Amino acid sequence: MEWFYKFPHMDDETLRNLKKAIDDGFRAFTRGYGEIIESMFTPLQHFLINAERFMTQTPWPIIVAIILAIAWAASRSLKIVLGCFFTLLAIGYFDMWDDTMRTISMIFVCTVLSIAIGIPIGILMSRSNSVQKVISPILDVMQTMPSFVYLIPVVMLLGIGKVPGLIAVVIYAIPPMIRLTDLGIRLVDKDVLEAADAFGSSDRQKLFKVQLPLALPTIMAGINQTIMMALAMVVIASMIGVQGLGQPVLKAIANQYFTLGIFNGLAIVGIAIIFDRVSQSYGKRLQQHREIVHG
């Protein structure tokens, strides 16, 4: 009756051998192809380094002016612009400017990469139900897998540093971008597509002149969610060498520095609020424009 009380399982020796075989195989793959894979990410490393250099070495008034200009162009809201201004002033006043700029540069590169990869995959999913059935379970796994687990294969392949952290953040943050691109295109009114067909539009014209413009508010919601998830991964990514606001938080956890952790945590919250409000406002403006045009 032992099987009734204790779930039957593989014997310990077999399980140990299986795990060892998998680990040895992955290590052999890393030794054989690690340098080749690392060289593939060299352009990405240069992009990240240049973005970080621009954010940290440009005088702070210029950076503040650029961020406020982007906030105004996206939201057309004086309240949001003022909120961004005072948040940035507080971050600078409490001596968190450089770490904040490193974090923003990381989020910027992650978002660009997520858009560049996520939108084409989302388009592909929207055009084929069979592709959607294959990719959706993969996205489910990516969204439910504990974020720490992403670090293991990335670190084994690429070691410690900015690029491994960037890749881990992108893997964690990209699913909403793919899902909402797919959803936005699928929600485009069928009557509009029939009208485009009636005018003799090709599939390419329909995609770029009808479907993507009409799906843009939903895609913007995907970008918003991707940014939020990337920010949530900042502290975890700091464990493998990603510089920014995550490292002081990690240091505060290790050494029980309460104020250091709270201040840098609030700085992350401040950045998250800026990104969230600006991107949401832009999405709402796109939605209103769409309703006016098609209303």
Secondary structure, DSSP 8 states (H G I E B T S, - for coil): -HHHHS-----HHHHHHHHHHHHHHHHHHHHHHHHHHHHHTHHHHHHHHHHHHHHHHS-HHHHHHHHHHHHHHHH--HHHHHHHHHHHHHHHHTT-HHHHHHHHHHHHHHHHHHHHHHHHHHHHHHH-HHHHHHHHHHHHHHHHS-HHHHHHHHHHHH-SSHHHHHHHHHHHHSHHHHHHHHHHHHTS-HHHHHHHHHTT--HHHHIIIIIHHHHHHHHHHHHHHHHHHHHHTHHHHGGGT--STHHHHHHHHHHT-HHHHHHHHHHHHHHHHHHHHHHHHHHHHHHHHHHHHH-
